Structures are given as C-alpha cells and as structure tokens.
C-alpha cells in the first residue's frame, strides 16, 4: 500500500460525505494504491452512519467507529496504528486544506524528508496563504499560543497546527509509541518527538480556508495550553527518547 489517509471525525455530518468523496476522487486519479481511514471520535450526530455508508459505497474506505470521544490526537494516533501505507497522511475532515497539496510532498521525500507538514504561515514557506482567515479572536489566541510553542517546544516552526501532515511509515512508527497528548496539541508533540529523534521535517506552503464549522472553541485553546506545558515537561525530563 502506497498511501494511507487518516481522517479524524467528530460531529462532521454536514461536510463529511462531500469532503471524503472529494478526497477519494482525487486519489482515484493517482497512479498509486491507497486507503482512507475514517476515525469516528464518539460523534453525537450522524457522522458514524454517514461513514458506514461511505465504507459500503467505496472499497478504499475503512471506518474505525469509537463510541466514546477521546480527542483528535487519540483519533489520529488510532488511525496511524491501523494504517498500512508506506506513507501516512492525516487530513482534517472539513476540507480546510485541499488534498491536492499532496502533489508537492513527493519531491521532499525523494530529497530525504521523513515527514512533510503543511503550513499556513509564510515565515515557514513562501506561498503559504490563508484564503479565508479565522475570526480575530482565534488569530489573536493563535499568535499568543505560537509564542509559547516557539519558546517551549519547536522553535523555527511557525505553524504546528495545520491539519495536513504526512509521514513515512517508519517515521510515524517511531513517533506514536511516545505520543501522550490526546487532544488539540498532539501536532506539537509529534513534531517535538520527531526532532528528538533527529528526523528530517520538510514544510510545504498551503492555501487554507477557515471553516465556520470548526470544533476548536475557547475551551480548546486552554486545553492546548495545558497539553503544551505537559509536552515541555516531557521534553525536559527525557521522556521522549
């Protein structure tokens, strides 16, 4: 299997069928084999039912249906643990980052990258662009959070939270056994572990569109702050070998 695409989904019934069908249409036009793994994270709406219908309609789709919400980080980790692809991408269900950004990643792997991350920040990569921006309060909190992340976790990466990250299977298999964060800051932890293991991280610019259906509320930012502090303590205590 060349590529596994992991889609964490929590209460995504309004967009899931459209976006997953869009992803599958793009992938079916490529010259490699693939699978799409939807991880339902204990949704309270019709996400599970829609995912089951997609699984029945499209042979490339597998559903992991969790009855209890454990968090996006836990859902992505579960997807990685069940993936079989030589390359493994996690992609948000809201379509904020188009799957056609995959066109940009393969040359980086050919040049020695172990993982490639999408970025919405031009300080990371020229051409990064937020076509539809987040509300002002989210941008403000995001900038504050980025200062903390830069200071405590992964200096030099200006956008750790973009929902488009692809790993070689060997790289992710070395990273996820040490993942401890289950919710919003799991991206930061994956990057901290990758750096600790001296893996080669490449960045690609993405065109990103904010979704009004985003699940990240004010509470999520405070949860992320707690998780970032936990990651920092793990980092300085040597937990990430």
Helices and strands as residue ranges (DSSP letters): E 3-9, H 16-28, E 34-41, H 47-57, E 61-66, H 72-82, E 87-91, G 99-104, H 106-110, E 115-119, E 129-132, H 136-152, E 164-168, H 169-175, G 176-178, H 186-196, E 201-205, E 207-209, H 218-237
